[in-house]
Structures are given as C-alpha cells and as structure tokens.
Amino acid sequence: MKLSRHARLPFALVLGGLVSAAIVMACDTATDGPLAPSLDGAIMTVDGATSDATGHETSTGETDGGAGIIHISAGKFTSCALYGNGTVRCWGDNVNGLHGDGTKSDSVFTASTVSGLNDAVELSTGDAHICVRKKDGTLGCWGTNGYGALGNGLTEGKYYLTPTPAVQASDAGTSPLTNVVGISARQYNHTCVVRTARTVDCFGRNIEAQLGTGNYVDQYAAFTSVVGIADAVSVAISANYGCALRSNGGVWCWGTGYFGELGGTKGTSNVAVAAKNADSSPVTDAVSIDVGYTDMCFIRSAGKVFCYGYNQTGQLATGDKDTTRVSNEIPGIVDAKQVVVGEFHVCALHATGTVSCWGDNSKGQLGDGTDIEKLVPAAVPGLTDAIEISARTFGTCALRASGKVVCWGDNTSGQLGDGTKEARSGLVTVPGLD
C-alpha cells in the first residue's frame, strides 16, 4: 500500500529489586537529588544500572526475565500490568477488546493475559487502544483503530482483539515500524513514539494539531515527525496535545490547549513550542513529565513539581479554584520521583514511597476515603511503599514494593478488577495478577 504525503493518514527508580518503570528520573546517590537525563536519554539508577528514560507511563525498556510485575499503566476503562518475562495482563472493560486476549465482552472485568505477547518491554494504555514496545524495537497495538491510532496503516475504525504491528509509511509504501524507544497511547485518537534518533513520530487524528507535524492532516502510520524535536527523552500525550521532555531539560508541547497546558501557551500550535517558567524564560530543568486532559505537569531537577492548565477543581494546587491562573509550583512537594495527571486530578510519588494527590475527587480518585476535592496535596492513607503510580481519567493505581497493584476511584467499567462496578475511595488490591 502506498501512502502519499497528502493522504489522510490519520525515574527509573529501583527499590527492593523492583523497577519502577514510568519514572523518568533517578536518585543521585551523592546529593539525594534527581539526575537529569543524558543526551542519549540514559538514566543512572540508584544501583548503578542504566535504563532508557522513554516517557509517559513506560517501562525502563528492559525486562528482567522474572515473573513479577515491573510496570503498570492505567487507562480510562482498562488497565494493564507488564511482567518481567515480557507478558502483559489487563483488567477492566473489554467491550473494545482491550484485554488483548482475542475476545470482546462487557461482563468480564478481571485480569486476563494478552495473547501472543512474551517480549514486551514497555506499555501504554489509552481510552480505546493499548500499545506495547517489544524488545526488538517494534510496536504492537490492540483495541479500536479509530482515526488510525494503532498505526497499522489502515483507515478503518475496526477492533483488533490481539496485538497488531504498527508500520512506517513512506512514498515507496509501508514497512514495519522499528527503532522505537518510547511510547504514549493516552486517550483514544492517536499514539506517539520516540525513535532511536530521538525524534517523535505520531499517528492518528490531527484535527487539533495533536500530531505536531506542521499541518492538520491525519496520519494512519508513522510518516512525518513532530516539528522542532530532535533530542526527545520521553513523550506524553492527551487527546488534543502532547509534550516531549528534551535532553537539555526543556519541555516542548504541540496541539491545542485552551487553558495553558502547552506550557503556558493558550490556543493551537501545529509545531512544538517551549514551556515557560513563571518569568517567561524557557524550562531547562525538567526531568519527568506527564499530561492529562487539561493539565500538564513536570518535575524539576530539585524534586519540585510545576503544573500548567485548568484549575477548575484545584489541579494547580493553588489553594483555590482560580481559573485565571495557568501555572503554579505545587506547594509542599520537594522530593517528587514521579508525577501523573488524570482527567482533573494529579498525584505525585515521593522518595519515601508515599503518594500525594490533589484536584477532583468526585469518584474517590484521590484515595483518601472521601469524595471531597482537595485544593492542595493530600496524602493517600495506607500507601507508604509505592514504587510507581499511574493515573487514569477518574482513578489512580500504584505498584507496591511487594509487587502488588492497588487501585482506587471510578469502577463503572470494572477498572478496579475486583469483579464489581462499585467506585472505591480507598485502596483496592487488584486480584488475579500473581
């Protein structure tokens, strides 16, 4: 199949021997502060090992051959766990085939194993599709192919019930997509990957410039890279925009953000633009990023968290809901190892293994046992051994040092994996993952 340029193509923290895969920063053993990413994206972990900092809710890129969970990724309807032996198990809604086991069902919410997958090293869940990076640098995705989000070169919105390979498009035709070192499949309409050349390639819907290609043309396969990014360490995307962490500590964003989530910029940019500090200077000390529906946050090298975007439910932690504010340094957090952003809530993982959350709590997604929103960070009770966290639309999950996964929040599609549809504002251990 030939695709023309004008076609509608639509930290690494090691604790207790387990790898917390989504955190793209590490602890400096001399200063107890985070290390900035090197030019090639490598991060030195606390045990002296290196790992590839590949972005939003991703693994370090190397599985350990064991059977334990090394990474989690929470999606709006379905969440998944990546094991050290390269297999993946998913739980929650399966009406779109998101369990990847060859079935579709609206009545099975407990965990099942993705079919034919034993070489995954990275995982990212979206609203209607899920993608894994394989050990050989190729990409496999399953679920709904709306707008070409699976990157298989096809334009139809059909369901794929098991992993299907993504492709690279050129004027000569298509070939397997290779040299992938990072992925983000957040939301439902597109996917972005970091390549070994440190470019970012996106495919899927582009009506809001969320592919960053300098135009508004959908791409159904990797074809044109994000304009202005040649040194990406990681990528994180939402429905209408995306951001990349650069090797110099910069954060550059593209797409449409009505509330300043493009790093202070409001409106649409079809090429990457620099996130700005409060004094309008460009950010140069970021070590980890994540994005949500209307908010983007990053961790500074000193362990502080800075956020941009909408403050309607207190996502900026200003102590109020002043929507004229577009950015804020989050108070009381000086040791962040990971920050994750949901629909209207944010959580931070501390160096101590504790977790703080703030913002919307209508479904119990802050995990404090209530449904009351928090305008400043509040600790998640009973969680002191987290090594990774992942936020979904109205919920949150954590991987514990024991290898157990706990989730809380919305459960209308069985996202907690406990076989019920009852929302929980406290920790629920996901069964069936051992």
Stockholm file with secondary structure:
# STOCKHOLM 1.0

chainA/1-434         MKLSRHARLPFALVLGGLVSAAIVMACDTATDGPLAPSLDGAIMTVDGATSDATGHETSTGETDGGAGIIHISAGKFTSCALYGNGTVRCWGDNVNGLHGDGTKSDSVFTASTVSGLNDAVELSTGDAHICVRKKDGTLGCWGTNGYGALGNGLTEGKYYLTPTPAVQASDAGTSPLTNVVGISARQYNHTCVVRTARTVDCFGRNIEAQLGTGNYVDQYAAFTSVVGIADAVSVAISANYGCALRSNGGVWCWGTGYFGELGGTKGTSNVAVAAKNADSSPVTDAVSIDVGYTDMCFIRSAGKVFCYGYNQTGQLATGDKDTTRVSNEIPGIVDAKQVVVGEFHVCALHATGTVSCWGDNSKGQLGDGTDIEKLVPAAVPGLTDAIEISARTFGTCALRASGKVVCWGDNTSGQLGDGTKEARSGLVTVPGLD
#=GR chainA/1-434 SS CCCCTTSCCCCCEEETTEEETTCCCCBCTTTSSBCCCCTTCEEECTTSCEEECCCTTCCCSCCCSSSSEEEEEECSSEEEEEETTSCEEEEECBTTSTTCSSCCBSSCCSCEECTTCCCEEEEEECSSEEEEEETTSCEEEEEECGGGTTCSSCCCCCEEEEEEECEEEETTEEEECCCEEEEECCSSSEEEEEETTSCEEEEECCTTSTTCSSSCCCBSSBCSBCTTCSSEEEEEECSSEEEEEETTSCEEEEEEESSSTTTSCCEEEEEEEECBCTTSCBCCCEEEEEECSSEEEEEETTSCEEEEECCTTSTTCSSSCCTTCCEEECTTCSCEEEEEECSSEEEEEETTSCEEEEECCTTSTTCSSSCCCEEEEEECTTCCCEEEEEEETTEEEEEETTSCEEEEECCTTSTTSSSCCCCEEEEEECSSCC
#=GC SS_cons         CCCCTTSCCCCCEEETTEEETTCCCCBCTTTSSBCCCCTTCEEECTTSCEEECCCTTCCCSCCCSSSSEEEEEECSSEEEEEETTSCEEEEECBTTSTTCSSCCBSSCCSCEECTTCCCEEEEEECSSEEEEEETTSCEEEEEECGGGTTCSSCCCCCEEEEEEECEEEETTEEEECCCEEEEECCSSSEEEEEETTSCEEEEECCTTSTTCSSSCCCBSSBCSBCTTCSSEEEEEECSSEEEEEETTSCEEEEEEESSSTTTSCCEEEEEEEECBCTTSCBCCCEEEEEECSSEEEEEETTSCEEEEECCTTSTTCSSSCCTTCCEEECTTCSCEEEEEECSSEEEEEETTSCEEEEECCTTSTTCSSSCCCEEEEEECTTCCCEEEEEEETTEEEEEETTSCEEEEECCTTSTTSSSCCCCEEEEEECSSCC
//
